[in-house]
Amino acid sequence: MSKPRIRVINGTCLDVAEELRDWVESQGFEFVANREIDPFNLEEIIPGSEGFDGIIGPFYTPVIPRYFESLPDLKVLSLASSGYDGVVDPSAATRAGVVVVSSPAPEGAEVVADMTWGLLLAIVRRIPQQYELAQRGQYERKIPPTVYGKTLGILGLGNIGRAVARRAAGFEMKVIACDTQPKMDFVREQRIELVSFEELLSRSDFLSIHLRLNPDTRGIVGEEELRLMKPTAYLINTARDELVKEDALADALEQKVIAGAATDDAPRVEIERLLHNPNHICTPHLGNRAIEGVRAVSRFAIQNAIDVLQGRRPENVLNPEVYD
């Protein structure tokens, strides 16, 4: 009898896959982890995934119904992420009998929270700008504001938003938040004030975005929302870049509607205006790329696939109706 086969396509997981190979193979699985398939090209992903029982994603292209229809052996699509951001159609997976499961490893949220604070401090204290000047032999000692004692606004109190809120205690900040389903025990424990979206915008000295991307949240911060913020406020986005309207952010920075912004994604459209604005910094979506987080999320995702293929039901199934 042939061994069940698991293939890793997710690029982040591929970075640590060889560390996990002996563990996976010791449980009786064939483990394939290489970069032969272009994760941006569905026409390569489908034929490259034929004959596999489990796939570790997500990919960088929407997984449409044809994906599942073309892979009759596939039993589980395990996402090395805490959500699926619309790239997977769970109903199509259900019709094909494929279990789709996410991997909200605690370490994954913590490393993104670290990145959030890194970007927040970097833009407020102008650390990258000062370093660039120092490289040129220029020493311009401006006087930026401090973070200590200010008001941190958090849009979305999920795993990452809560991790960001916990770190605010060290700066003795007032934390306010907007969330449709907050964990009230955490809110009370951290003394967080829940407010409306409009009040969050108008009161925050630093607004940190931690929402999932879906049709309701896409472009949730645009021109109108930015104009509700203080002219001294800073926007930090380590979630999906599509949550903020890029052209509106470029306008707001040029017109000094807000003081600055830091994003964990390079600009898509307003490249020149944002990249060369002295009050904006960005990184190429590095929030989850700390080695501890990558290892933990990768192992979580692979364990989910193993559980499904060995007849166990993981906790974070995105299409539970498949079991019916």
C-alpha positions in Angstrom: 0.0 0.0 0.0 1.4 3.4 -1.0 2.0 6.1 1.6 -0.3 9.1 1.7 1.3 12.1 0.1 1.7 15.6 1.4 3.0 18.5 -0.7 4.1 21.9 0.6 3.5 24.7 -1.9 3.3 27.7 0.6 6.6 29.6 0.2 7.0 30.4 3.8 6.7 26.8 4.9 9.2 25.8 2.2 11.8 27.8 4.0 11.7 25.4 7.0 10.3 22.2 5.4 13.5 20.3 5.5 13.7 20.8 9.3 10.3 19.0 9.5 10.9 16.2 7.0 12.0 13.5 9.4 9.1 14.2 11.7 6.6 14.0 8.8 8.1 10.9 7.2 8.3 9.1 10.6 4.5 9.2 10.7 4.2 7.2 7.4 3.8 10.0 4.9 5.6 10.9 1.7 6.7 14.5 2.0 7.4 16.6 -1.0 8.7 20.2 -0.4 10.4 22.0 -3.3 10.0 25.1 -5.3 9.3 23.5 -8.7 5.7 24.9 -8.8 5.1 28.6 -9.3 2.6 29.6 -6.5 1.4 32.5 -8.6 0.3 30.3 -11.5 -2.8 28.1 -11.0 -2.0 26.3 -14.3 1.2 25.0 -12.7 -0.3 24.4 -9.2 -3.1 22.0 -10.5 -1.0 19.5 -12.5 1.8 19.8 -9.9 -0.6 18.8 -7.2 -2.1 15.7 -8.9 -1.9 12.5 -6.8 -1.4 14.3 -3.5 -3.7 13.6 -0.5 -2.8 16.8 1.4 -1.6 20.2 0.2 0.0 22.9 2.5 -1.0 26.3 1.2 -2.2 29.0 0.8 -1.1 30.0 -2.7 -0.8 33.5 -4.2 -3.7 33.0 -6.5 -7.4 32.3 -5.7 -8.2 28.6 -5.3 -11.3 28.3 -7.6 -13.7 25.4 -7.9 -11.7 24.0 -10.8 -8.8 23.4 -8.5 -10.7 20.9 -6.4 -12.5 19.3 -9.4 -9.1 18.6 -11.0 -7.6 16.9 -8.0 -9.8 13.9 -7.1 -7.2 12.5 -4.7 -7.0 15.6 -2.5 -8.5 15.2 0.9 -7.2 18.2 2.8 -6.0 21.7 2.0 -4.2 23.0 5.1 -3.5 26.7 5.2 -0.4 27.9 6.9 -2.3 31.1 8.1 -4.9 32.0 10.5 -7.5 32.8 7.8 -8.0 32.4 4.1 -8.8 36.0 3.0 -11.0 35.0 0.2 -8.5 33.0 -1.7 -10.3 29.7 -1.0 -13.9 28.9 -1.8 -14.9 26.6 1.2 -18.1 25.6 -0.5 -16.3 24.4 -3.6 -14.0 22.4 -1.3 -17.0 20.9 0.5 -18.6 19.8 -2.7 -15.3 18.0 -3.6 -15.0 16.5 -0.1 -11.9 18.4 0.7 -11.3 19.6 4.3 -9.9 23.2 4.5 -8.2 24.0 7.8 -6.4 27.1 9.1 -3.4 27.3 11.4 -3.7 30.0 14.1 -0.5 29.2 15.9 0.0 31.6 18.9 3.5 32.3 17.8 2.2 33.6 14.4 0.2 36.3 16.1 3.1 37.3 18.4 5.7 37.8 15.7 3.2 40.1 13.7 2.6 42.1 16.9 6.4 42.5 17.3 6.5 43.8 13.7 3.6 46.2 14.4 5.5 47.8 17.3 8.7 47.9 15.3 7.0 49.9 12.5 5.1 52.1 15.0 8.3 53.1 16.8 10.3 53.4 13.5 7.8 55.9 11.9 7.2 57.9 15.0 10.8 58.3 16.0 11.8 58.5 12.3 14.5 55.8 12.7 14.8 54.8 9.0 14.9 58.5 7.9 17.6 59.4 10.5 19.7 56.3 9.5 19.5 57.3 5.8 20.7 60.9 6.6 23.5 59.5 8.8 24.7 57.4 5.8 25.0 60.6 3.9 27.0 62.3 6.7 24.0 64.4 7.7 22.9 64.6 11.3 19.5 66.3 11.5 18.2 66.0 15.1 14.5 66.8 14.9 12.2 66.4 17.9 9.5 63.8 17.2 6.7 62.8 19.6 6.9 60.0 22.0 4.7 56.9 22.2 4.6 56.8 26.0 1.3 57.7 27.6 -0.5 58.3 24.3 -3.7 56.7 23.0 -3.4 53.5 20.9 -6.4 52.6 18.8 -6.8 49.0 17.6 -9.1 48.1 14.7 -9.7 44.4 15.2 -9.1 42.6 18.5 -8.3 39.2 17.1 -5.2 37.2 18.0 -2.8 39.8 16.6 -4.8 42.8 17.9 -4.8 41.4 21.4 -1.0 40.7 21.2 -0.5 44.3 20.2 -2.7 45.6 23.0 -0.7 43.6 25.6 2.5 45.3 24.5 1.0 48.7 25.0 1.0 48.2 28.8 4.8 48.7 28.8 4.3 52.2 27.3 1.5 53.0 29.8 -0.8 53.8 26.9 -4.5 54.3 26.9 -5.9 51.5 24.6 -9.2 51.9 22.7 -10.5 49.4 20.3 -13.2 48.7 17.8 -14.3 45.1 17.2 -17.6 43.4 16.4 -17.0 40.4 18.6 -14.4 41.2 21.2 -13.3 38.8 23.9 -14.7 40.6 26.9 -12.6 38.9 29.5 -9.5 40.2 27.7 -11.1 43.7 27.3 -11.7 43.9 31.0 -8.3 42.4 32.0 -6.4 44.9 29.8 -8.8 47.8 30.6 -9.5 48.5 27.0 -12.2 50.9 26.1 -14.5 49.7 23.3 -15.6 52.5 21.0 -17.2 53.0 17.6 -15.2 53.1 14.4 -15.6 56.8 14.1 -14.5 57.5 17.7 -11.5 55.1 17.2 -10.4 57.2 14.2 -10.9 60.6 16.0 -9.3 59.7 19.3 -6.3 57.6 18.3 -2.8 59.0 18.4 -1.7 55.7 16.8 -4.2 53.6 14.8 -3.2 50.0 14.3 -5.2 47.8 11.8 -5.7 44.1 12.5 -8.7 43.1 10.4 -9.2 40.2 8.1 -9.7 41.1 4.4 -13.2 40.5 3.1 -15.8 42.3 1.0 -16.9 44.4 4.0 -13.4 45.4 5.1 -11.7 46.0 1.8 -10.9 49.7 1.6 -12.4 50.3 5.1 -10.0 53.2 5.6 -10.2 55.8 2.8 -10.3 59.5 2.4 -13.3 60.1 4.7 -11.9 58.0 7.5 -8.4 59.5 7.2 -9.9 63.0 7.6 -11.5 61.9 10.9 -8.0 61.3 12.3 -5.9 63.8 14.2 -3.3 65.7 12.1 -0.8 64.4 14.6 -1.9 60.8 14.3 -0.1 57.8 12.7 -1.6 54.9 10.9 0.1 51.4 11.2 -1.1 48.6 9.0 0.4 45.1 9.3 -2.7 43.4 8.0 -3.7 43.3 4.3 -2.8 46.3 2.3 -6.2 46.4 0.6 -7.8 47.4 3.9 -6.5 51.0 3.3 -7.2 52.8 0.0 -3.7 53.5 -1.3 -4.5 56.7 -3.2 -6.3 58.2 -0.2 -3.3 57.4 2.0 -0.9 59.1 -0.4 -3.2 62.2 -0.5 -3.5 62.3 3.3 0.3 62.2 3.8 1.0 64.8 1.1 -1.7 67.1 2.5 -0.6 66.4 6.1 -4.0 65.2 7.0 -2.2 62.7 9.3 1.4 62.8 10.5 2.6 59.5 9.1 2.0 55.9 8.2 3.8 52.6 8.3 2.7 49.6 6.3 3.9 46.0 6.1 3.4 46.0 2.3 5.0 47.9 -0.5 2.7 50.2 -2.4 0.9 48.6 -5.3 -0.3 51.7 -7.3 0.9 54.9 -5.6 4.4 53.7 -5.7 6.3 56.9 -6.3 4.1 59.1 -4.1 4.3 56.7 -1.1 7.8 55.4 -1.4 9.3 58.9 -1.6 7.1 60.5 1.0 9.3 61.2 4.1 6.4 60.4 6.4 5.8 56.9 5.2 7.8 53.7 5.6 7.0 50.2 4.5 8.3 46.6 4.5 7.5 43.8 2.0 5.0 41.9 4.2 7.6 40.6 6.7 5.2 40.5 9.7 5.0 36.8 10.0 8.6 36.1 8.9 10.3 35.6 12.2 11.8 32.1 12.4 9.9 31.1 15.5 6.6 32.0 13.9 7.4 30.4 10.6 8.4 27.1 12.3 5.3 27.1 14.6 2.8 27.9 11.8 4.4 25.4 9.4 4.3 22.6 11.9 0.7 23.5 12.9 -0.4 23.4 9.2 1.3 20.1 8.5 -0.1 18.6 11.7 -3.5 19.6 10.6 -3.1 17.8 7.3 -1.8 14.7 9.1 -4.7 14.7 11.5 -7.2 14.8 8.7 -5.5 12.0 6.8 -5.3 9.9 9.9 -9.0 10.3 10.6 -8.9 13.0 13.3 -10.8 16.3 13.0 -8.7 19.5 13.6 -10.2 22.4 15.6 -9.9 25.1 12.9 -11.8 23.6 10.0 -13.1 26.4 7.7 -15.8 24.2 6.1 -17.1 22.0 8.9 -20.1 21.0 6.8 -17.7 18.7 4.8 -17.9 16.2 7.7 -21.7 16.0 7.2 
